[in-house]
Amino acid sequence: MNFIHRKYKIYSFLVLIAINLPINSNAHVRGTFTSEQGAQKKSLELGCKGIHQNKDKWLPCENEQELHKYLRK
């Protein structure tokens, strides 16, 4: 019984992790830059306008919502 209970807890934990992973997590990997120039170049490639800053990183497009919209294309 203890083994089944432990196995169930592990399985439940893994399912919860999978459910809670952000769908757009890959967007930041492809759209985050340490320089304004890199973000501006990517902005032109994506076809969006402007750049924005998030903490110490630069991202293309005017805001996060626009960035995710263009990265999904």
Order of alpha helices (4+ residues) and beta strands (2+ residues): alpha-alpha-alpha-beta-beta-alpha
